[in-house]
Amino acid sequence: MTPPSANLRSIATEVVTLLGTGRQTSPFSTRDQDFGLAEAYGVTRLVRELREQRGECMVGRKIGFTNRTIWPQYNVYAPIWGYMYDRTVFDLDALTEGYPIDGLPEPRIEPEILFHLAKAPMPGMSESDLLGCIDWIAHGFELVQSLFPGWKFAPADTIAAFGLHGAYVMGPRHMIGQQPEAWLKALSTFETELHCNGTPVARGHASDVLGGPLSALKHLNDLLAQDTINPPLAAGEIVTTGTLTSAMPVARGERWSTTLSGLDLSGISVSLI
């Protein structure tokens, strides 16, 4: 493995320094025209090292830009991924007063489906095979952030900046149980509606997410099989599969909720403080 350049280490240090401050910076791609996807995933590895040195523990991955309906809005036309940590993932039941968003620059909210891997998936697995690696599923909200003003960036910038991950608020866990076929169908056909303070603001369909959340997981598994820098998915990891609707800007004092139809999961709600 080629040692990371001083420039990549500098970028990793910069984004970790900005973490939790609410401050922003200029896109790295505007400073260096050669800063591409390979370099960005090199930063991902270095950022993980720095965060683990601070005492954080990696617990899984987030997949971003899996919803094809939002690609033109951000000028990003392929999914990306980033790590999630024990200090960024929260059980909804534990947030008795809500989730504080002060440290997130230009935060937005995304309703998502999350999987827990009981077994490590093998390269090339189908959606059905991947479902066999999952023991439970949850519905949650990802709070995404932009370290770059106005949500203006290149794909490589988003990868380097934590995959835009700020936090994940996870609803109840549901065991897959003995009916995988029913889950396989439902996970490609269900619908969701996103509400702010009781008012519907966005709708989404499972198929918008690369054909369904399991297809998003397959994309990540295949992508990591080609990654010479970052490790493949492992047993025990959680993977959230990308927003089911447009990512909506949020503000303190709002209460966000979802309804789901066609999937054996309940809607959730969270207050932002």
NUMARVO-950482 format. One record per atom (N, C-alpha, C): z, y, x. Coordinates in steps of 0.02 Angstrom, whole numbers, plus 50000, padded with zeros to 5 digits. Each point is the difference from the previous one (the first is absolute). Layout:
BEGIN
ZYX ...
end
This chain:
BEGIN
500004994050042 500005006049958 500005006250044 499555004649987 499965006250039 500605004449985 500345002650052 500575004449987 499785006249961 500415002449954 499825006049961 499975006150045 499545004549983 499925006050040 500585004849987 500085004750046 500525005149992 499885004149937 499365001049981 499855003849940 500254996449938 499924993449996 500244996349943 500765000349996 500334999550057 500735000550001 500225006949977 499635005150020 500175006849979 499945000849924 499474997249972 499915000349927 500564996349965 500174994150024 500544996149969 500655003850002 500155003150056 500615004050006 499995005849952 499425003249993 499945005849955 500144998149928 499694994649976 500094998249929 500724997749986 500304996550047 500704997949990 500465006050001 499855004950041 500405006250001 499965003749934 499424999749967 499915003449935 500324996249943 500154993750010 500244995649946 500635002949968 499975000849934 500585002349962 500145007450002 499585003850035 500125007250006 499635004149948 499484997149970 499595003849953 499485004350035 500005000050067 499525004150037 499334996350006 499475003950014 499334997250006 499695002050066 499414997150014 499655001350062 499254999849986 499605001650050 499284999749992 499764992850011 499464998049967 499744993250008 499824998550072 500164994050021 499864998050069 499254999550012 499634998449948 499274999350007 499675006650013 500325005649983 499725006650015 500145002150071 500484996850032 500175001650069 499614995650050 499824994049977 499664995250043 499474996449959 499385001450013 499464996949961 499954992550011 500314997550052 499984992850014 500584996249968 500425003649962 500574996749968 499764996549938 499944993350005 499734996049944 500504994849976 499754995249963 500444995049969 500374995850051 499654997950053 500334995950051 500575003750032 499895006450016 500535004050030 500585000949951 499835001149937 500515001249949 500464993949992 499714994049999 500424994049994 500404998750064 499765002750056 500414999950060 500615004449991 499915005849968 500575004349984 500484996549953 499734996349951 500424996349953 500504995550037 499754996550050 500444995650039 500535003950037 499805005650030 500475004150037 500525003249955 499795002249941 500475002949952 500524994849979 499774993949988 500484994849983 500514999150056 499784999950062 500464999350056 500515005650000 499775006249990 500465005750001 500494999749942 499774998049942 500454999749942 500514994350009 499794994650029 500474994550012 500525002050053 499795004250048 500485002550049 500535004549967 499815003149943 500475004149962 500454995949955 499894993549998 500424995649959 499684997849935 499385001949988 499664997949939 499734992950008 499944996649944 499744993149999 499384999649957 499464997450027 499394999249961 500104994549948 499825001649936 500094995149947 499354998049967 499455003350017 499364998249969 499475005250011 499484999749960 499425004450007 499835003449933 499695005850006 499695003249943 499255000250012 499624998949948 499285000750005 499825006449963 499605004150032 499805006349969 499255000349988 499815004349954 499305001049983 499664993549977 500364995949964 499694994149969 499685001749933 500205005749971 499735002049935 499345003650010 499464996849983 499345002850014 499845006349961 500365001249945 499875006049960 500225006450035 500444999550050 500255006050033 499665001350067 499564995650021 499685000950066 499655006750007 499595002249952 499665006550009 500495005850006 500574999749967 500495005450002 500255001350070 500094994750038 500295000650067 499484999050056 499384998549981 499484998650048 500204994350047 500334995149970 500194993950035 499714994149960 499614995850033 499604995049963 500164992950021 500594998850025 500234993350016 500765000050003 500314994449984 500744999650002 500275000850071 500635002150003 500375000450063 500684996749988 500394999150052 500674997349990 500505003250047 500644999549982 500545002450041 500624995849989 500495000950043 500634996249994 500475003349951 500444995949970 500575002549961 500634997550035 500545003749990 500624998750037 500604999649952 500554997350027 500594999349959 500275006849977 499835005350035 500235006749981 499515003649955 499454996749982 499515003249954 499914996149936 500294994149994 499934995949939 500674999749965 499995001549934 500625000549961 499934996149935 500544996649981 500024996949934 500135005549948 499605000049947 500065005149949 500705000349971 500324994349990 500664999949970 500525003550043 499875000550065 500495003150045 499955007650000 499465002749972 499895007350000 500295002949936 500665000249996 500335002149939 499875007349983 499895004150051 499885007249989 499275001950008 499594995450024 499305001450011 499824999750073 499375001550016 499784999850069 499875007150026 500305001950057 499905006750028 499335000550038 499615005149984 499335000650030 499945005950048 500565003250017 499975006150041 499674998850067 500084994150030 499734998950067 499284997850001 499674999649941 499314997749997 499535005949991 499545001150047 499525005549992 499464998449948 499915004549952 499504999349946 500034993049968 500574998049975 500074993149975 499594998749937 499784993749994 499664997649941 500284993249982 499904998049938 500284993749975 499444995249980 500114993650015 499504994949987 500334993949969 499804997949940 500254993849972 499644994050031 500374995150022 499704994650039 500314993249982 499674994750024 500254993249995 500164997650071 500594997050006 500254997750065 500114992449999 499834996850055 500104992850007 500504998650056 500394994649991 500444997550054 499724993450024 499904999550065 499714994050030 500544995050019 499994994349966 500454994650019 499734996050059 499345000050007 499664996550054 499505004850032 499894999150065 499505004050035 499304997849979 499585004649978 499324998149981 499574998450062 499534995649991 499544998250053 499375004349994 499655001250055 499385003949997 499504996849953 499655004249962 499464997649957 500224997249933 500645000549984 500244997349937 499695003749940 499884996449946 499765002949938 500595003149962 499835003749946 500535002949959 500464994649972 499714994449979 500414994649973 500464997150054 499744999150060 500414997550055 500565004950016 499845006550000 500505005050016 500565000249948 499824998949937 500514999849948 500504994450014 499764994650030 500454994650018 500485001750056 499885005550035 500465002450053 500535004749972 499935002149938 500435005149970 500524996649956 500645002050008 500514997249956 500225004949946 499965006650014 500155004849947 499575006250004 499975003549945 499585005849991 500425005649969 499855006250015 500365005749971 499515005749989 500185004249952 499645006249987 500425005750029 499675004750032 500385005450030 499595006450007 500335005150026 499685006350016 499995000950076 499425001650027 499995002450069 499985007649998 500445003150039 499975007250011 499625001050065 499415002949994 499595001150059 500065007350021 499835001450063 500075006650028 499405001550044 499885006450012 499465001950045 500285004450055 499974997550061 500205004250057 499495005350015 499455000049961 499445004650012 499925004649940 499985006650010 499995004749944 499414998749953 500155000449935 499494999449949 499704993149992 500334995050027 499734993249997 499294999650027 499885003650055 499355000050033 500074996250066 499614994650006 500074995750058 499404995450005 499944996650056 499544994550009 500394993549991 499654994449987 500374993749991 500474998450058 499785001350062 500434998450057 500655003949999 499985006249975 500615004049996 500514996849954 499764997449943 500464997049951 500344993850029 499644996250039 500284994050031 500555001950049 499875004950042 500495002150050 500625002949968 499925003249943 500565003449966 500334995349950 500224994250024 500374995149960 499594997049943 499345000650001 499614997949942 500165004249939 500245006050011 500225004849949 500644997749964 500304994650023 500604997349967 500605004650010 500345001549944 500625003750003 500594995749979 499944996949941 500534995749974 499714995449947 500374994849985 499814995449946 500614998549957 499925001249935 500534998749952 499804993849960 500384994650007 499804993549974 500394998149938 499634998049948 500304997649939 500244992850005 500184997049943 500274993250000 499514994950029 500274994950031 499604994650029 499894994649947 499394997549997 499824994749953 499724994150039 500304994249990 499774994050035 499324997849972 499574997750044 499354997549978 500084993749958 500464995650019 500144994249959 499444994949999 499944996649943 499564994249995 499335001649965 499845006449992 499385001949966 499575004550043 499804997650059 499595004350044 499335001849969 499714995649960 499345001549971 500035006049955 500555000649961 500075005749955 500075006550040 500394999850054 500075005950043 499335001850032 499634995050022 499365001350033 499535003949955 499964998149937 499575003549953 500275006949983 500655000349985 500295006449978 499975005350055 500074997950062 500005004850055 499325003250013 499494997749967 499345003250007 499785003649936 500424999649947 499775002749936 500505004949967 500605000750026 500505004149966 499845007550007 500335004049959 499925007350001 500685003350005 500005006250024 500625003850006 499885007249978 500535003249977 499985007149983 500595003450034 499875005750031 500505003750037 500205006249960 500655001249995 500275005549960 500425004650044 499975006449987 500455004950031 500395003549944 500664999350002 500435002949949 499784997949930 499774993849994 499814997349935 499295001249980 499625003950038 499315001649984 499524995750041 499534996549968 499524996150039 499565004550044 499944998350064 499615004150046 499444996150035 500034993350000 499484996150034 500024992849974 499414996950002 499944993049981 499654996250057 500114993650003 499674996050051 499914992949978 499544996650033 499844993049986 500074996050064 500254994049994 500104995850060 499364999450041 499434999649967 499374999050036 499825005950044 500305005949988 499865005850043 500254998850071 500494995650008 500314998750065 499634994350034 499405001350022 499584995150034 499884993749958 500075000649934 499934994249956 500664997349975 500555002350029 500674997849980 500474999950060 500655000549988 500485000050056 499944994050048 499844994249974 499914994250044 499395000850045 499495003349975 499415001450041 500175005050055 500455004849984 500235004750051 500384996350055 500434995349980 500374996050049 499524996050043 499484997249970 499504996250038 499665004550051 499835006249979 499685004650047 500455001250060 500655001249988 500465001250055 500054993950045 500074994249970 500064993950039 499394998950044 499415001249973 499394999350039 499955005250055 500225006149985 499985005450049 500464998550059 500604997649985 500484998650053 499784994150043 499604995549972 499754994450039 499555002350057 499725006049994 499565002850051 500365005050045 500645001349986 500385005150036 500304996950063 499835002850058 500264997550063 500625003750023 500225004949960 500575004250019 500624998649958 499894999549934 500554999249953 500044992949974 500594997549984 500084992949981 499774998649930 499844993749985 499824998049932 500615000249954 499884999249935 500544999749952 500444994050013 500655000849988 500484994750013 500414998549938 500284994149997 500454998349946 500585004949998 500195002149940 500545004849991 499775007249992 499375001450016 499755006849992 499855001549926 500075006449983 499755002549936 499375003950013 499554999849951 499365003650006 499875003649934 499945006650003 499815003649940 499265001750005 499654999349944 499284999050002 499575006049982 500305005949991 499615006049988 500065002549929 499855006449992 500125003249936 499524997649946 500284999249941 499614997949942 499685005849963 500225006150015 499745006149969 499855005050055 499795006049980 499975005450048 500715001450027 500055002050062 500645002050028 500165007049974 500575000849967 500165006249967 500515004150039 499885006650009 500505004350032 500655000149960 500565000350036 500654999849968 500435005850022 500525001349961 500485005350015 500704997849980 500495003050031 500704998549982 500125001549926 500414996049969 500175000949930 499564996249952 499474996950025 499564996149957 500244992849994 499844997149942 500124992849990 499344996649988 499864995050040 499374996449997 500114992949975 499544997749958 500074993349971 499324996849990 500014993549988 499384996349988 500084995449940 499434998349972 499964994449953 499454995350026 500124993549994 499514995050021 499804995949940 499364998249997 499764995549947 499584994550032 500104993949975 499634994350026 500304996850061 500625001950017 500354997150058 500734999149982 500294994550021 500694998449982 500505003750044 499915006750003 500465004450035 500145006049954 500615002550004 500185005949960 499825006350037 499895005449963 499925006550031 500665002250032 499955005050043 500595002550036 500015007649995 500565003050019 500055007250001 500475002250056 499865005950028 500425002750053 500035007549994 500585002850014 500095007350003 499955002250072 499675005750010 499925002850067 500475006050007 500375000150054 500505005250009 499905003450067 
end
